[in-house]
Amino acid sequence: MSQSRVTAPQISASQKPKGPASYFPSIEEKYGEPMQHWIDLAVQLLDSGLSHMETVNHLKEKHQLGHGHANAIVAYVKAKLAE
């Protein structure tokens, strides 16, 4: 298994994450996939040359994510890639 370029944060039940990661528990619950799945997909889409909004729109159209959830994933990934 290859190493992910951006790893999902480990969020415990007692933590109150801030920023885009604050959406992650509800994203996992609503869409039934671990955050690493969505993060890896966003990295792949951004690496293919899609812009922020093109990646958000792909997640919305192809995977039925809501706008806020898709945007949070892409914003988190872009911030981590910029570090």
ZIQUI-V932285 format. One record per residue. PSI is psi in degrees with one decimal (NA if undefined). OMEGA is omega in whole degrees, -180 to 180 (999 if undefined). Layout:
# ZIQUI-V932285
[[PSI | OMEGA] [PSI | OMEGA]]
This chain:
# ZIQUI-V932285
[[132.2 | -178] [154.8 | 179] [134.8 | 178] [139.8 | 178] [-32.2 | 177] [125.4 | -179] [146.5 | 178] [142.0 | 178] [147.6 | 174] [113.2 | -177] [117.1 | 178] [164.0 | -178] [-25.7 | -178] [-8.3 | -178] [149.3 | 172] [91.2 | -178] [157.3 | 180] [162.4 | 177] [-153.0 | -178] [-33.4 | -179] [-17.3 | 179] [-20.6 | 178] [-17.0 | -168] [-43.7 | 178] [-40.3 | 180] [-30.0 | 177] [-46.4 | 179] [-43.0 | -179] [-45.0 | -174] [-39.4 | -172] [-5.5 | 172] [16.6 | 177] [147.7 | 176] [155.8 | -179] [-32.4 | -179] [-34.1 | 177] [-49.9 | -177] [-37.9 | 179] [-46.2 | 179] [-39.4 | 179] [-43.9 | 179] [-40.9 | 177] [-46.7 | -180] [-44.5 | -179] [-43.6 | 179] [-40.6 | 178] [-27.1 | -180] [-5.8 | 177] [-0.9 | 178] [146.3 | 176] [174.9 | 177] [-55.2 | -175] [-31.9 | 175] [-37.5 | 178] [-43.9 | 176] [-47.9 | -179] [-37.1 | 177] [-46.7 | 180] [-37.0 | 179] [-48.6 | -173] [-43.0 | -174] [-21.8 | -175] [3.6 | 175] [30.1 | 174] [149.0 | 173] [160.2 | -177] [-47.8 | -178] [-40.5 | 179] [-46.5 | 180] [-44.2 | -179] [-39.0 | 179] [-41.9 | 179] [-48.9 | -177] [-41.9 | 179] [-43.3 | 179] [-48.6 | -178] [-46.6 | -179] [-39.6 | 179] [-42.3 | 180] [-38.7 | 179] [-27.3 | -179] [-13.5 | -178] [NA | 999]]
